[in-house]
Amino acid sequence: MEIKTFHGFEDFCVEKFENTDEWYYGIYPTWMSNVEVAEECGKGREYAGSKLCFFNKTGRSYEPIKQEKNVYLETPVYDKASNSFGILRYNFNKRILQAIAYKMKKVLK
């Protein structure tokens, strides 16, 4: 078993994407669902926002979408054929749901 360590991301639960040994992801916080965030925002409470990071096997990290208040990011998916990621972004400020395709630029090793 090989253990990967990503320094500076101790609050994240880093997981490997299916379909690849190259990419990992982490979302913080992990303890709320989109339904719970919607309920909190509906009551006028503020959600700090999800922070999403991608990591490649060399240990480099990428933050494809900056953290925003009252914006929840779902667990991303990876498409090996296009080397891209799919992300659902719930913006409770504007009450919209976005499906985002994020294509990684060439990764330096």
Secondary structure, DSSP 4 states (H G I P E B T S, - for coil): ------TT-TTS--EEPTT-SSEEEEEE--S--HHHHHHHHHTT------EEEEEETTS-EE-SS---TTEEEPPPEEETTTTEEEEEEEETTTTEEEEEEEEPPPPP-
